[in-house]
Amino acid sequence: MTDLTDVPALEQALSGLTARISSLRDARAAYPGDPGPTLDAALAELDTARDLLRASIGELGKSRRKPNSKESSANRELKLLRAIYRMMPVPVIILDTSGMVRRVNAEASRLLGSPDGYLTGRAFPLLVDGSRRAAFRSHLTAVLRTGETAAFPTRLAHQGRAHNVRLVLTQLHMPGEPQDMIAAVALPVEVALPESAAGMTAEQAPDQSAVLAAARRRDMLSQLSRLLLDEESLSEPVALIRAGRLFAAHAADWVFADVVRNGAVRRSLVIGPTNQPVGRLVQALERMDPASAPLVAHVLAGQTGVVHEMVEDDSLLGVLPDGAPVLQAMRAGSLLSIPISVGDDAHGVITLVRPRERPPFGLADLAVMEDAGAHIGLALHAQRIFQGRSQAADTLQTGVLPRTLPDVPGFEIAAAYHTGAGPRAIGGEFYDVFRVKDGWGFAVGGVVGQGDDAASVTAMVRGGLRTLSIWDDDPGAVIARLNDALVAQDSGMFVMVAAGFVRTGRRGRVRLVSAGNHPPAVVRPDGGVRYTSGGGMPLGIENSADFPVEEVAVTQGETLVLYSDGLASSRGRSGQAELAYGEGRLTEVLMRCTGQPATGVVKAVEEDHQAFGGGQVLDETTILALRRTR
């Protein structure tokens, strides 16, 4: 037996043990198909290490009872601890009675793939597979109660590796410690590496894995940008589902998206691992209130991301109805959570979770996901603006456009309206055909403005035309009264409109009035095109303004075309020589519409305008055509 008071002899014994364990590792690598003899020998060496450690601890105890020794007890103990603990060629982890890690030797750090000191202060049971934690705690309690050593097989999981080990727990009386400690000695029986590390040499693995991980993160961020810019992702639920699926495929087994709506946080998405039967768990998580999750509340309040490389608190995502912590039910090993925000506005939280068998999230993952959260925040912000504009457009279309065009005796009528896709998409243009005191009226126009205010003014103009025309058959007088009403409203907006009245029995005579609108066009059967006066002062600028009435003859076969400023002033493709669509191009189109019905005229103008804009209508446009049939 080695003299434990002789430090050089002890170092020699430890060196011999180190050499034999190294030989066993080589034998295991050389004969992977026949691990039995190697395993038996390894277990024998583990017993030797345990006996050596136990005897050394006993010698330490004796030294504490010899105050008159030549060398101070403290110095001898320190030397022995340094020799035994630091040089021990097997993984040794010192635990306190609660199972908290107090010290880790170099071999244990190498086995678990963690930096020196990283595990200090963390709960050792978190390293134990969830199915075996109860057994570990039972063994730990037995060792503390009886003082007897316990040896048993178990499974450790950390840094993406799963270790089947023979774990030996021995009670220690540590110098300077008020309470007993536990030495946990682990000898790996089998180590399962993550799939990404398979086939790498020892020299290749660290550098290449880091490079590949960084490349995967960049690729995921690039894919996310493309997904969010896709037209279908303009819907918030679609954007979140697509982003969640991307994260599940590249970064995590579990993905949560919790979104703030009307001041409250709501669960929007839960994605679980596809290779496990977790359907019921997913449904339970979807029904949970994310406001009860401390982690979600913390991220929303702080507007900053959080990463837990090792989950120590299973209640961070709340508790299931049966009382089980969410993270425990998911077998979570690590997680990160990031805000979805734009500036100081919080839109929600995205949380990613990995099980204990996978490599934990790190600071590099957190940095990339914070960028991803900013991308998603900007996308959701843009989507909500788009939704607001879309709702305003729907309100506008419902309030100022007729559902159907009425049958006007002696005329064939067609119309078209496009909201456009540019910044002026909601500008308040309208058209209408309606009853008047002694016949029919029609109008085309637009409010100079955007959004809900434009929609409300447009609706007022349309309703005013219909109402006033019931008592007055003079379009000039109707427009003048409508102008005075707009001035009194002081909305800050003005309206350009062209309106016409046709009396019953006098279909060939159309009385037109213009308030700042482009002049209506008349398409003759011989292919000629003539324009009326048009122009005038827009509505809503000056009280008691005068609006002259022009009487225009429209014979059988001729078509009267009214159009908005959005059509005449619309811009073409970038770099196109012709900047505005204008009356000149409109005239060329109308000249080709001789003999066509009203629908054909409208369609021809629409198609030409589409071609002018390169296939995209950027500006709000309105066209109304009335062809006299008899």
Residue pairs with C-beta under 8 A, 6 or more apart in sequence:
1 55
2 9
2 10
2 12
2 13
2 52
3 9
3 10
4 10
4 55
4 56
4 59
4 80
5 59
5 76
7 79
7 80
7 83
10 56
10 80
10 83
10 84
11 83
11 87
13 52
14 52
14 83
14 84
14 87
14 88
14 89
15 87
17 45
17 48
17 49
17 52
17 89
18 87
18 89
20 45
21 42
21 45
21 89
21 90
22 89
24 38
24 41
24 42
24 45
27 37
27 38
27 41
28 35
28 38
31 38
39 189
42 187
42 189
43 166
43 187
45 90
45 187
46 90
46 166
46 168
46 185
46 187
49 88
49 89
49 90
49 185
50 149
50 151
50 168
50 170
50 185
52 84
53 84
53 88
53 92
53 170
53 183
53 185
54 149
54 170
56 80
56 84
57 170
57 172
57 173
59 80
60 77
60 80
60 81
60 173
60 175
61 173
63 69
63 73
63 76
63 77
64 73
64 77
64 175
66 73
67 73
69 76
74 175
77 175
81 175
85 92
85 94
85 103
85 105
86 105
86 106
88 105
88 107
89 107
90 107
90 185
90 186
90 187
91 105
91 107
91 108
91 110
91 111
91 112
91 185
91 186
91 187
91 188
92 104
92 105
92 107
92 108
92 183
92 184
92 185
93 101
93 103
93 104
93 105
93 108
93 119
93 124
93 183
93 184
93 186
94 101
94 102
94 103
94 104
94 172
94 174
94 181
94 182
94 183
94 184
95 101
95 102
95 124
95 140
95 181
95 182
95 183
95 184
96 102
96 179
96 181
96 182
97 144
97 179
97 180
97 181
97 182
98 123
99 123
99 124
99 125
99 137
99 140
100 121
100 122
100 123
100 124
101 119
101 120
101 121
101 122
101 123
101 124
102 120
102 181
103 120
104 112
104 114
104 116
104 117
104 119
104 120
106 116
108 186
109 115
109 116
109 118
109 119
111 163
111 186
111 188
112 119
112 127
112 156
112 158
112 159
112 161
112 163
113 158
113 159
113 160
113 161
114 158
114 159
119 127
122 310
122 312
123 312
124 184
125 133
125 136
125 137
126 310
126 311
126 312
126 356
127 156
127 157
127 158
128 136
128 154
128 155
128 156
128 157
129 154
129 155
129 156
129 157
129 162
129 356
130 328
130 331
130 356
132 154
132 155
135 152
135 154
136 154
136 167
139 150
139 152
139 169
140 169
140 182
142 148
142 150
143 149
143 150
143 169
143 170
143 171
143 182
144 171
144 180
144 182
147 171
149 168
149 169
149 170
149 171
150 168
150 169
151 166
151 167
151 168
151 169
152 166
152 167
153 164
153 165
153 166
153 167
153 189
154 164
154 165
154 167
155 162
155 163
155 164
155 165
156 162
156 163
156 165
156 186
157 163
157 333
157 356
157 357
158 310
158 356
158 360
159 359
159 360
160 193
160 194
160 197
160 357
160 358
160 359
160 360
161 191
161 192
161 193
161 194
162 191
162 192
162 357
163 186
163 188
163 190
163 191
163 192
164 188
164 189
164 190
164 191
164 192
165 186
165 187
165 188
165 189
166 186
166 187
166 189
167 184
167 185
167 186
168 183
168 184
168 185
168 186
169 182
169 183
169 184
170 182
170 183
170 185
171 180
171 181
171 182
171 183
172 180
172 181
172 182
172 183
173 180
173 181
174 180
174 181
194 357
194 358
194 359
196 209
196 212
197 205
197 209
200 208
200 209
213 364
214 364
216 250
217 364
217 365
217 368
218 368
219 250
220 246
220 247
220 250
220 251
220 368
220 372
221 368
221 371
221 372
221 375
223 246
223 250
224 243
224 246
224 372
224 375
224 376
225 375
227 233
227 239
227 242
227 243
227 246
228 239
228 242
228 243
228 375
228 376
228 379
230 242
232 238
233 239
233 242
233 379
234 383
234 386
235 383
236 259
236 380
236 383
236 384
237 268
239 376
239 379
239 380
239 383
240 257
240 259
240 268
240 269
240 376
241 269
243 257
243 350
243 372
243 376
244 255
244 257
244 269
244 271
244 350
245 271
247 255
247 271
247 350
247 352
247 372
248 254
248 255
248 271
251 352
251 365
251 369
252 352
252 353
252 354
253 272
253 273
253 353
253 354
253 355
253 358
254 270
254 271
254 272
254 273
254 330
254 332
254 351
254 352
254 353
254 354
255 269
255 270
255 271
255 350
255 351
255 352
255 353
256 267
256 269
256 270
256 285
256 290
256 317
256 349
256 350
256 351
256 352
256 353
257 267
257 268
257 269
257 340
257 348
257 349
257 350
258 265
258 266
258 267
258 268
258 290
258 293
258 296
258 348
258 349
258 350
258 351
259 265
259 266
259 268
259 340
259 347
259 348
259 380
260 266
260 300
260 346
260 347
260 348
264 291
265 290
265 291
265 296
265 300
265 348
265 349
266 290
267 285
267 286
267 287
267 288
267 289
267 290
268 348
270 282
270 285
270 286
271 282
272 278
272 279
272 281
272 282
272 285
281 329
281 330
284 320
284 321
285 326
288 318
288 320
288 326
289 318
290 296
290 318
290 349
291 297
292 318
292 319
293 316
293 317
293 318
293 326
294 315
294 316
294 318
295 306
295 316
295 317
295 335
295 337
295 351
296 317
296 337
296 349
296 351
298 306
299 305
299 306
299 337
299 338
299 339
299 349
300 339
300 346
300 348
300 349
303 339
303 341
303 344
303 346
304 339
305 336
305 337
305 338
305 339
305 366
305 369
305 370
305 373
306 336
306 337
306 338
306 366
307 334
307 335
307 336
307 361
307 362
307 363
307 365
307 366
308 316
308 334
308 335
308 336
308 361
309 334
309 360
309 361
309 362
310 333
310 334
310 360
311 327
311 332
311 333
311 334
311 335
313 327
314 325
314 326
314 327
314 328
314 332
315 325
315 326
315 327
316 326
316 327
316 335
317 325
317 326
317 327
317 335
317 351
317 353
318 325
318 326
319 325
319 326
320 326
320 329
327 335
327 353
330 353
330 355
331 355
331 356
332 353
332 354
332 355
332 356
333 354
333 355
333 356
333 357
333 358
333 360
334 353
334 354
334 358
334 360
334 361
335 351
335 352
335 353
335 354
335 361
336 351
336 352
336 361
336 365
336 366
336 369
337 349
337 350
337 351
337 352
338 349
338 350
338 366
338 369
338 370
338 372
338 373
339 346
339 348
339 349
339 373
339 377
340 346
340 347
340 348
340 349
340 350
340 373
340 376
340 377
340 380
341 347
341 373
341 374
341 377
342 374
342 377
342 378
342 380
342 381
345 381
347 376
347 377
347 380
347 381
348 380
350 369
350 372
350 373
350 376
352 361
352 369
354 360
354 361
389 425
389 426
389 451
392 426
392 451
392 452
392 455
393 419
393 425
393 426
395 452
395 455
396 419
396 426
396 428
396 430
396 454
396 455
396 458
396 459
397 417
397 419
399 455
399 458
399 459
399 462
400 428
400 430
400 432
400 455
400 458
400 459
400 461
400 462
401 417
401 430
401 431
401 432
402 431
402 432
402 433
402 434
405 413
405 414
405 415
405 433
406 413
406 433
406 434
406 435
406 440
408 433
408 440
408 502
408 626
409 504
409 507
410 507
410 628
410 629
410 630
411 440
411 502
411 507
411 626
411 627
411 628
411 629
412 597
412 598
412 626
412 627
412 629
413 433
413 442
413 598
413 624
413 625
413 626
413 627
414 597
414 598
414 599
414 601
414 602
414 624
414 625
415 431
415 433
415 602
415 622
415 623
415 624
415 625
416 602
416 603
416 605
416 606
416 621
416 622
416 623
417 429
417 430
417 431
417 621
417 622
417 623
418 606
418 617
418 620
418 621
418 622
419 425
419 426
419 620
420 427
420 566
420 617
420 618
420 619
420 620
420 621
421 616
421 617
421 618
422 618
422 619
423 450
424 450
424 566
424 618
424 619
424 620
425 620
426 450
426 451
426 454
426 455
426 620
427 446
427 447
427 448
427 449
427 450
427 454
427 566
427 619
427 620
428 446
428 447
428 448
428 449
428 450
428 454
428 455
428 457
428 458
428 493
428 620
429 444
429 445
429 446
429 447
429 458
429 564
429 565
429 566
429 620
429 621
429 622
430 443
430 444
430 445
430 446
430 458
430 461
430 462
430 622
431 442
431 443
431 444
431 445
431 562
431 622
431 623
431 624
432 442
432 443
432 462
432 465
432 466
433 440
433 441
433 442
433 624
434 440
434 441
434 442
434 465
434 466
434 469
435 441
435 466
435 469
435 470
436 469
436 470
436 473
436 501
437 469
437 470
437 471
437 472
437 473
438 473
438 503
438 504
439 473
439 501
439 502
439 503
439 504
439 506
440 501
440 502
440 504
441 465
441 469
441 475
441 499
441 500
441 501
441 502
442 499
442 500
442 502
442 562
442 624
442 626
443 462
443 465
443 497
443 498
443 499
443 500
443 562
444 497
444 498
444 517
444 562
444 563
444 564
444 622
444 623
444 624
445 461
445 495
445 496
445 497
445 498
445 499
445 515
445 517
445 564
446 458
446 495
446 496
446 497
446 564
446 565
446 566
446 620
446 622
447 454
447 457
447 458
447 461
447 493
447 494
447 495
448 493
448 494
448 495
448 496
448 538
449 457
449 492
449 493
453 491
453 493
454 493
457 486
457 489
457 491
457 493
457 495
458 495
460 485
460 486
460 489
461 482
461 486
461 495
461 497
461 539
464 481
464 482
464 485
465 478
465 482
465 499
468 478
468 481
468 482
469 475
469 478
469 501
472 478
472 481
473 501
473 503
474 501
474 511
474 549
475 499
475 500
475 501
475 511
475 512
475 513
475 549
476 513
476 546
476 547
476 548
476 549
478 499
479 497
479 499
479 513
479 515
479 539
479 547
480 544
480 545
480 546
480 547
482 539
483 515
483 539
483 540
483 542
483 543
483 545
483 547
484 543
484 544
486 494
486 495
486 539
486 540
487 540
487 541
487 542
487 543
488 543
489 540
491 540
493 540
494 516
494 538
494 539
494 540
494 541
495 515
495 516
495 538
495 539
495 540
496 515
496 516
496 517
496 538
496 539
496 564
496 565
497 514
497 515
497 516
497 517
497 538
497 539
498 512
498 513
498 514
498 515
498 517
498 518
498 519
498 520
498 534
498 562
499 512
499 513
500 510
500 511
500 512
500 513
500 520
500 552
500 560
500 562
501 510
501 511
502 509
502 510
502 511
503 509
503 511
507 554
507 628
507 630
508 553
508 554
508 555
508 628
509 551
509 552
509 553
509 554
510 551
510 552
510 553
510 554
510 560
511 549
511 550
511 551
511 552
512 520
512 532
512 533
512 549
512 550
512 551
512 552
513 536
513 547
513 548
513 549
513 550
514 520
514 532
514 533
514 534
514 535
514 536
514 547
514 550
515 536
515 537
515 538
515 539
515 547
516 535
516 536
516 537
516 538
516 539
517 534
517 535
517 536
517 562
517 564
517 565
518 534
518 563
518 564
518 565
518 568
518 583
519 531
519 532
519 533
519 534
519 535
519 583
520 531
520 532
520 534
520 552
520 560
520 561
520 562
520 563
521 529
521 530
521 531
521 532
521 560
521 561
521 563
521 583
521 586
521 587
521 590
522 529
522 530
522 531
522 532
522 552
522 554
522 558
522 559
522 560
522 561
523 529
523 558
523 559
523 561
523 590
523 591
523 593
523 594
523 601
524 530
524 557
524 558
524 594
525 557
525 558
525 594
525 595
526 594
527 591
527 594
528 591
529 587
529 590
529 591
531 583
532 550
532 552
533 548
533 550
536 547
536 548
537 545
537 547
552 560
554 560
554 626
554 628
555 628
556 628
556 629
556 630
557 595
557 627
557 628
558 627
558 628
559 593
559 596
559 598
559 601
559 625
559 626
559 627
559 628
560 625
560 626
560 627
560 628
561 590
561 601
561 605
561 623
561 624
561 625
562 623
562 624
562 625
563 586
563 605
563 621
563 622
563 623
563 624
564 620
564 621
564 622
564 623
566 619
566 620
566 621
566 622
567 581
567 586
567 605
567 609
567 619
567 621
567 622
567 623
568 580
568 581
568 582
568 583
568 586
569 580
569 581
569 582
569 619
570 580
570 581
570 609
570 612
570 613
570 617
570 618
570 619
570 621
571 579
571 580
571 581
571 613
571 618
571 619
572 578
572 579
572 580
572 581
572 612
572 613
572 614
573 613
573 614
578 585
578 612
581 609
581 612
585 608
585 612
586 605
589 604
589 605
589 608
590 601
590 604
590 605
592 604
593 600
593 601
593 604
596 604
597 627
598 625
598 626
598 627
599 625
601 625
601 627
602 623
602 625
605 623
606 623
609 617
609 621
610 616
610 617
